[in-house]
Amino acid sequence: MEEKQRSLSSIADVVDYVVLNRIVTSAMAIPSPLLEESAERIIVNIASEYPFVKEVTVSIFKLNPPIDGFQGKVGVTLSKKFHAS
């Protein structure tokens, strides 16, 4: 099956990093017990804002996790594929 190429003739055809920042900032402002919940929220909101996106990958890290005796960072990476319109 041949895939249609998207035209980049308009700013509406690209992902706006200001909007991505707003999506991430608002998702991270919601308390969640799991990093996975925040990552999923970000992915869903990006897909909603940009229906032409085929795949989203989000990584979130806690730089100072509340783990006794642990030094370093912990994190999660989630990816989701979509059927772009």
C-alpha positions as CSV (number, residue, x, y, z in Angstrom):
1,M,0.0,0.0,0.0
2,E,1.4,3.4,-1.0
3,E,1.5,6.0,1.7
4,K,0.4,9.6,1.0
5,Q,3.0,12.3,1.7
6,R,1.9,15.2,3.9
7,S,2.4,18.6,2.5
8,L,4.3,21.1,4.6
9,S,2.9,24.1,2.9
10,S,1.4,25.5,6.1
11,I,2.3,25.9,9.7
12,A,-0.8,23.9,10.5
13,D,1.0,20.9,8.9
14,V,3.8,20.8,11.5
15,V,4.1,20.1,15.3
16,D,4.4,23.4,17.3
17,Y,6.9,23.0,20.1
18,V,5.2,25.8,22.1
19,V,2.0,23.6,22.0
20,L,4.0,20.5,23.0
21,N,5.5,22.4,25.9
22,R,2.0,23.4,27.0
23,I,0.8,19.8,26.8
24,V,3.7,18.5,28.8
25,T,3.5,21.3,31.4
26,S,-0.2,20.8,32.0
27,A,0.1,16.9,32.1
28,M,3.0,17.1,34.6
29,A,1.0,19.6,36.8
30,I,-1.5,16.8,37.5
31,P,-0.3,14.6,40.5
32,S,0.1,11.0,39.4
33,P,1.4,8.1,41.5
34,L,3.1,6.6,38.4
35,L,5.2,8.1,35.7
36,E,3.4,5.9,33.2
37,E,0.1,7.8,33.8
38,S,1.8,11.1,33.1
39,A,3.4,9.7,29.9
40,E,0.2,8.2,28.7
41,R,-1.6,11.5,29.3
42,I,1.0,13.4,27.3
43,I,0.8,10.9,24.4
44,V,-3.1,11.1,24.3
45,N,-3.0,14.9,24.3
46,I,-0.4,15.1,21.5
47,A,-2.4,12.7,19.4
48,S,-5.5,14.7,20.0
49,E,-3.9,18.0,19.1
50,Y,-2.1,16.6,16.1
51,P,-4.2,13.9,14.4
52,F,-1.6,13.6,11.6
53,V,1.0,12.2,14.0
54,K,1.8,8.5,13.4
55,E,3.8,7.8,16.5
56,V,4.6,9.4,19.8
57,T,7.4,8.4,22.2
58,V,7.6,10.0,25.6
59,S,10.4,9.6,28.2
60,I,10.0,10.9,31.8
61,F,12.7,10.7,34.4
62,K,12.8,11.4,38.2
63,L,16.3,12.9,38.8
64,N,16.1,12.3,42.5
65,P,13.7,9.5,43.2
66,P,12.6,8.9,46.7
67,I,14.4,5.6,47.1
68,D,16.6,5.1,50.2
69,G,20.2,4.6,49.3
70,F,19.7,5.1,45.6
71,Q,21.7,7.6,43.6
72,G,20.8,8.3,40.0
73,K,17.7,8.7,38.0
74,V,14.7,6.4,37.2
75,G,12.4,6.8,34.4
76,V,9.9,5.3,31.9
77,T,9.6,5.5,28.1
78,L,6.2,4.9,26.4
79,S,5.6,4.7,22.7
80,K,2.3,4.5,20.9
81,K,1.5,4.3,17.2
82,F,-1.5,5.8,15.6
83,H,-3.3,5.5,12.2
84,A,-2.8,9.0,10.9
85,S,-5.6,10.7,9.1
